[in-house]
């Protein structure tokens, strides 16, 4: 969702069948990264478990999203994606579980 500081003009930005979490706006305000779990993998209000997840990018004004990378992660890893100050690089954490 996107809205004005006072809570007005609420707009649903993402039109997809996924649970979308942890949005991070680029420093110039033009793009937003977020993570998306497949519908049914995570219930709203739960902490994300270790699952396959996608890091996605969408224009801040809304529109079509694109998947940047598909990876494996959960709470404490995926929610720390971060933009570089020049808006050109996104850092994120992923990991593999030992079998």
ROSE-834049 format. One record per residue: residue in one letter; x, y, z of N, C-alpha, C in turn. Coordinates in Angstrom, 1 decimal. Example, Ala and Ser with C-alpha at 12.3 -4.5 7.8 and 13.67 -1.06 7.14 Angstrom:
2
+----+--------+--------+--------+--------+--------+--------+--------+--------+--------+
| aa |   n.xx |   n.yy |   n.zz |  ca.xx |  ca.yy |  ca.zz |   c.xx |   c.yy |   c.zz |
+----+--------+--------+--------+--------+--------+--------+--------+--------+--------+
|  a |   13.2 |   -5.7 |    7.8 |   12.3 |   -4.5 |    7.8 |   13.2 |   -3.3 |    7.8 |
|  s |   12.8 |   -2.2 |    7.1 |   13.7 |   -1.1 |    7.1 |   12.9 |    0.0 |    7.9 |
+----+--------+--------+--------+--------+--------+--------+--------+--------+--------+
//
This chain:
99
+----+--------+--------+--------+--------+--------+--------+--------+--------+--------+
| aa |   n.xx |   n.yy |   n.zz |  ca.xx |  ca.yy |  ca.zz |   c.xx |   c.yy |   c.zz |
+----+--------+--------+--------+--------+--------+--------+--------+--------+--------+
|  x |    0.8 |   -1.2 |    0.0 |    0.0 |    0.0 |    0.0 |    0.9 |    1.2 |    0.0 |
|  x |    0.3 |    2.3 |   -0.6 |    1.0 |    3.6 |   -0.6 |   -0.1 |    4.6 |   -0.1 |
|  x |    0.3 |    5.6 |    0.7 |   -0.6 |    6.6 |    1.2 |    0.1 |    7.9 |    1.6 |
|  x |   -0.6 |    9.0 |    1.7 |    0.0 |   10.2 |    2.2 |    0.3 |   10.1 |    3.6 |
|  x |    1.1 |   11.0 |    4.1 |    1.5 |   11.0 |    5.5 |    0.3 |   11.0 |    6.5 |
|  x |   -0.7 |   11.7 |    6.1 |   -1.9 |   11.8 |    7.0 |   -2.8 |   10.6 |    6.8 |
|  x |   -2.4 |    9.6 |    6.0 |   -3.2 |    8.4 |    5.9 |   -4.2 |    8.5 |    4.7 |
|  x |   -4.3 |    9.6 |    4.1 |   -5.3 |    9.8 |    2.9 |   -4.7 |    9.2 |    1.7 |
|  x |   -5.5 |    9.0 |    0.7 |   -5.1 |    8.5 |   -0.7 |   -4.4 |    7.2 |   -0.6 |
|  x |   -5.0 |    6.2 |    0.1 |   -4.4 |    4.9 |    0.1 |   -4.6 |    4.2 |   -1.2 |
|  x |   -3.5 |    3.6 |   -1.7 |   -3.5 |    3.0 |   -3.0 |   -2.8 |    1.6 |   -2.8 |
|  x |   -3.5 |    0.6 |   -3.3 |   -2.9 |   -0.8 |   -3.3 |   -1.9 |   -0.8 |   -4.5 |
|  x |   -0.6 |   -1.0 |   -4.3 |    0.4 |   -0.9 |   -5.3 |    0.5 |   -2.2 |   -6.1 |
|  x |    0.4 |   -3.3 |   -5.4 |    0.8 |   -4.6 |   -6.0 |   -0.5 |   -5.4 |   -6.3 |
|  x |   -0.7 |   -5.8 |   -7.6 |   -1.8 |   -6.5 |   -8.0 |   -1.4 |   -7.9 |   -8.4 |
|  x |   -1.2 |   -8.8 |   -7.4 |   -0.7 |  -10.1 |   -7.7 |   -1.2 |  -11.1 |   -6.7 |
|  x |   -1.2 |  -12.3 |   -6.9 |   -1.6 |  -13.4 |   -6.0 |   -0.4 |  -13.8 |   -5.2 |
|  x |    0.1 |  -13.0 |   -4.3 |    1.2 |  -13.3 |   -3.4 |    1.1 |  -12.6 |   -2.1 |
|  x |    1.8 |  -13.0 |   -1.1 |    1.9 |  -12.3 |    0.1 |    3.2 |  -11.4 |    0.0 |
|  x |    3.0 |  -10.1 |    0.0 |    4.1 |   -9.2 |   -0.2 |    4.5 |   -8.5 |    1.1 |
|  x |    5.8 |   -8.5 |    1.4 |    6.3 |   -8.0 |    2.7 |    7.5 |   -7.1 |    2.5 |
|  x |    7.8 |   -6.3 |    3.6 |    9.0 |   -5.6 |    3.8 |    9.4 |   -4.7 |    2.6 |
|  x |    8.5 |   -3.7 |    2.2 |    8.9 |   -2.8 |    1.2 |   10.0 |   -1.8 |    1.6 |
|  x |   10.9 |   -1.5 |    0.6 |   12.0 |   -0.6 |    0.8 |   12.1 |    0.3 |   -0.4 |
|  x |   11.9 |    1.6 |   -0.1 |   11.9 |    2.6 |   -1.2 |   13.3 |    3.0 |   -1.5 |
|  x |   13.6 |    3.2 |   -2.8 |   14.9 |    3.6 |   -3.2 |   15.2 |    5.1 |   -2.7 |
|  x |   16.5 |    5.4 |   -2.5 |   16.8 |    6.8 |   -2.0 |   16.2 |    7.9 |   -2.9 |
|  x |   16.0 |    7.7 |   -4.2 |   15.4 |    8.8 |   -5.0 |   13.9 |    8.7 |   -5.1 |
|  x |   13.3 |    7.7 |   -4.4 |   11.9 |    7.6 |   -4.3 |   11.2 |    7.0 |   -5.5 |
|  x |   11.9 |    6.5 |   -6.5 |   11.3 |    6.1 |   -7.7 |   10.9 |    4.6 |   -7.8 |
|  x |   11.6 |    3.8 |   -7.0 |   11.4 |    2.3 |   -7.0 |   11.2 |    1.8 |   -5.6 |
|  x |   10.6 |    0.6 |   -5.6 |   10.4 |   -0.1 |   -4.3 |   10.8 |   -1.5 |   -4.5 |
|  x |   11.6 |   -2.1 |   -3.5 |   11.8 |   -3.5 |   -3.5 |   10.9 |   -4.1 |   -2.4 |
|  x |   10.5 |   -5.3 |   -2.6 |    9.8 |   -6.0 |   -1.6 |    9.9 |   -7.5 |   -1.8 |
|  x |    9.6 |   -8.3 |   -0.8 |    9.6 |   -9.8 |   -1.0 |    8.2 |  -10.3 |   -1.2 |
|  x |    8.1 |  -11.4 |   -1.9 |    6.8 |  -12.0 |   -2.2 |    6.9 |  -13.5 |   -2.0 |
|  x |    6.1 |  -14.0 |   -1.1 |    5.9 |  -15.4 |   -0.9 |    4.7 |  -15.9 |   -1.7 |
|  x |    4.7 |  -17.1 |   -2.2 |    3.6 |  -17.7 |   -2.9 |    2.3 |  -17.6 |   -2.0 |
|  x |    1.2 |  -17.4 |   -2.6 |   -0.1 |  -17.3 |   -1.9 |   -0.2 |  -18.7 |   -1.1 |
|  x |   -0.5 |  -18.6 |    0.1 |   -0.7 |  -19.8 |    1.0 |    0.5 |  -20.2 |    1.7 |
|  x |    1.7 |  -19.8 |    1.3 |    2.9 |  -20.1 |    2.0 |    3.1 |  -19.5 |    3.4 |
|  x |    2.5 |  -18.2 |    3.5 |    2.6 |  -17.5 |    4.7 |    1.3 |  -16.8 |    5.0 |
|  x |    0.8 |  -16.9 |    6.1 |   -0.5 |  -16.3 |    6.5 |   -0.2 |  -14.8 |    6.9 |
|  x |   -1.0 |  -13.9 |    6.5 |   -0.8 |  -12.5 |    7.0 |   -0.8 |  -12.4 |    8.5 |
|  x |    0.2 |  -11.7 |    9.0 |    0.4 |  -11.6 |   10.4 |    1.4 |  -12.5 |   11.0 |
|  x |    1.8 |  -13.6 |   10.3 |    2.8 |  -14.5 |   10.7 |    4.2 |  -14.0 |   10.4 |
|  x |    5.2 |  -14.5 |   11.1 |    6.5 |  -14.2 |   10.8 |    6.9 |  -15.1 |    9.6 |
|  x |    7.6 |  -14.6 |    8.6 |    7.9 |  -15.5 |    7.4 |    8.8 |  -16.6 |    7.8 |
|  x |    8.4 |  -17.8 |    7.5 |    9.2 |  -19.0 |    7.8 |   10.3 |  -19.2 |    6.7 |
|  x |   11.2 |  -20.1 |    6.8 |   12.1 |  -20.4 |    5.8 |   11.4 |  -21.0 |    4.6 |
|  x |   11.3 |  -20.3 |    3.5 |   10.6 |  -20.7 |    2.3 |   11.3 |  -20.1 |    1.1 |
|  x |   10.9 |  -20.6 |    0.0 |   11.3 |  -20.0 |   -1.3 |   10.6 |  -18.7 |   -1.4 |
|  x |   11.3 |  -17.6 |   -1.8 |   10.7 |  -16.3 |   -1.8 |   11.3 |  -15.5 |   -3.0 |
|  x |   10.7 |  -14.5 |   -3.4 |   11.2 |  -13.7 |   -4.5 |   11.4 |  -12.2 |   -4.0 |
|  x |   12.5 |  -11.7 |   -4.4 |   12.8 |  -10.2 |   -4.2 |   12.3 |   -9.6 |   -5.5 |
|  x |   11.4 |   -8.6 |   -5.3 |   10.8 |   -8.0 |   -6.5 |   11.0 |   -6.5 |   -6.5 |
|  x |   10.8 |   -5.9 |   -7.7 |   11.0 |   -4.4 |   -7.9 |    9.7 |   -3.9 |   -8.5 |
|  x |    9.3 |   -2.7 |   -8.1 |    8.1 |   -2.1 |   -8.7 |    8.3 |   -0.6 |   -8.7 |
|  x |    7.8 |    0.1 |   -9.7 |    7.8 |    1.6 |   -9.7 |    7.1 |    2.1 |   -8.5 |
|  x |    7.5 |    3.2 |   -7.8 |    6.9 |    3.7 |   -6.6 |    5.5 |    4.2 |   -7.0 |
|  x |    5.2 |    4.6 |   -8.2 |    3.9 |    5.1 |   -8.6 |    2.9 |    3.9 |   -8.9 |
|  x |    3.4 |    2.7 |   -8.8 |    2.6 |    1.5 |   -9.1 |    2.9 |    1.0 |  -10.5 |
|  x |    2.4 |   -0.1 |  -10.8 |    2.6 |   -0.7 |  -12.2 |    3.1 |   -2.1 |  -12.0 |
|  x |    3.6 |   -2.7 |  -13.1 |    4.0 |   -4.1 |  -13.1 |    5.3 |   -4.3 |  -12.3 |
|  x |    5.3 |   -5.4 |  -11.6 |    6.5 |   -5.7 |  -10.8 |    7.4 |   -6.7 |  -11.6 |
|  x |    8.7 |   -6.7 |  -11.3 |    9.5 |   -7.8 |  -11.9 |   10.3 |   -8.4 |  -10.8 |
|  x |   10.6 |   -9.7 |  -11.0 |   11.4 |  -10.5 |  -10.0 |   12.8 |  -10.2 |  -10.2 |
|  x |   13.5 |   -9.8 |   -9.2 |   15.0 |   -9.6 |   -9.3 |   15.7 |  -10.9 |   -9.1 |
|  x |   15.3 |  -11.6 |   -8.0 |   16.0 |  -12.9 |   -7.7 |   15.0 |  -13.8 |   -7.0 |
|  x |   15.1 |  -15.1 |   -7.2 |   14.4 |  -16.0 |   -6.4 |   15.4 |  -16.7 |   -5.4 |
|  x |   15.0 |  -16.7 |   -4.1 |   15.9 |  -17.3 |   -3.2 |   15.2 |  -18.0 |   -2.0 |
|  x |   16.0 |  -18.4 |   -1.0 |   15.4 |  -19.1 |    0.1 |   15.7 |  -18.2 |    1.3 |
|  x |   14.7 |  -18.0 |    2.1 |   14.9 |  -17.1 |    3.3 |   13.7 |  -17.1 |    4.2 |
|  x |   13.9 |  -16.3 |    5.3 |   12.8 |  -16.2 |    6.3 |   13.0 |  -15.0 |    7.1 |
|  x |   12.3 |  -14.9 |    8.2 |   12.4 |  -13.7 |    9.1 |   13.9 |  -13.5 |    9.5 |
|  x |   14.3 |  -12.2 |    9.4 |   15.6 |  -11.9 |    9.8 |   16.6 |  -11.9 |    8.7 |
|  x |   16.2 |  -12.4 |    7.5 |   17.1 |  -12.4 |    6.4 |   16.6 |  -11.5 |    5.3 |
|  x |   15.4 |  -11.9 |    4.8 |   14.8 |  -11.2 |    3.7 |   14.3 |   -9.8 |    4.0 |
|  x |   14.0 |   -9.5 |    5.2 |   13.5 |   -8.1 |    5.5 |   14.6 |   -7.1 |    5.7 |
|  x |   15.8 |   -7.5 |    5.4 |   16.9 |   -6.5 |    5.5 |   17.4 |   -6.0 |    4.1 |
|  x |   16.7 |   -6.3 |    3.1 |   17.2 |   -5.8 |    1.8 |   17.3 |   -4.3 |    1.8 |
|  x |   18.3 |   -3.8 |    1.1 |   18.7 |   -2.3 |    1.3 |   19.3 |   -1.8 |    0.0 |
|  x |   19.0 |   -0.5 |   -0.2 |   19.4 |    0.2 |   -1.4 |   20.8 |    0.8 |   -1.2 |
|  x |   21.6 |    0.9 |   -2.2 |   22.8 |    1.7 |   -2.1 |   22.4 |    3.2 |   -2.3 |
|  x |   23.2 |    4.1 |   -1.8 |   22.9 |    5.6 |   -1.9 |   22.7 |    6.1 |   -3.3 |
|  x |   23.3 |    5.4 |   -4.3 |   23.2 |    5.9 |   -5.7 |   22.0 |    5.2 |   -6.4 |
|  x |   21.2 |    4.4 |   -5.7 |   20.0 |    3.8 |   -6.3 |   20.3 |    2.7 |   -7.3 |
|  x |   21.6 |    2.3 |   -7.5 |   22.0 |    1.3 |   -8.5 |   22.1 |   -0.1 |   -8.0 |
|  x |   22.2 |   -0.3 |   -6.7 |   22.5 |   -1.6 |   -6.2 |   21.6 |   -1.9 |   -5.0 |
|  x |   21.1 |   -3.2 |   -5.0 |   20.3 |   -3.7 |   -3.8 |   21.1 |   -4.8 |   -3.2 |
|  x |   21.2 |   -4.7 |   -1.9 |   21.9 |   -5.7 |   -1.1 |   20.8 |   -6.5 |   -0.4 |
|  x |   21.0 |   -7.8 |   -0.2 |   20.1 |   -8.7 |    0.5 |   20.9 |   -9.9 |    1.0 |
|  x |   20.2 |  -10.6 |    2.0 |   20.8 |  -11.7 |    2.6 |   20.0 |  -13.0 |    2.2 |
|  x |   20.7 |  -14.0 |    1.9 |   20.0 |  -15.3 |    1.7 |   21.0 |  -16.4 |    2.4 |
|  x |   20.4 |  -17.6 |    2.6 |   21.3 |  -18.6 |    3.2 |   20.7 |  -20.0 |    2.8 |
|  x |   21.5 |  -21.0 |    3.1 |   21.1 |  -22.4 |    2.8 |   21.1 |  -23.1 |    4.2 |
|  x |   20.1 |  -23.9 |    4.4 |   20.0 |  -24.7 |    5.6 |   20.9 |  -25.9 |    5.4 |
|  x |   21.6 |  -26.3 |    6.5 |   22.4 |  -27.5 |    6.5 |   21.4 |  -28.7 |    6.4 |
|  x |   21.8 |  -29.7 |    5.6 |   20.9 |  -30.9 |    5.6 |   21.3 |  -32.0 |    6.5 |
+----+--------+--------+--------+--------+--------+--------+--------+--------+--------+
//
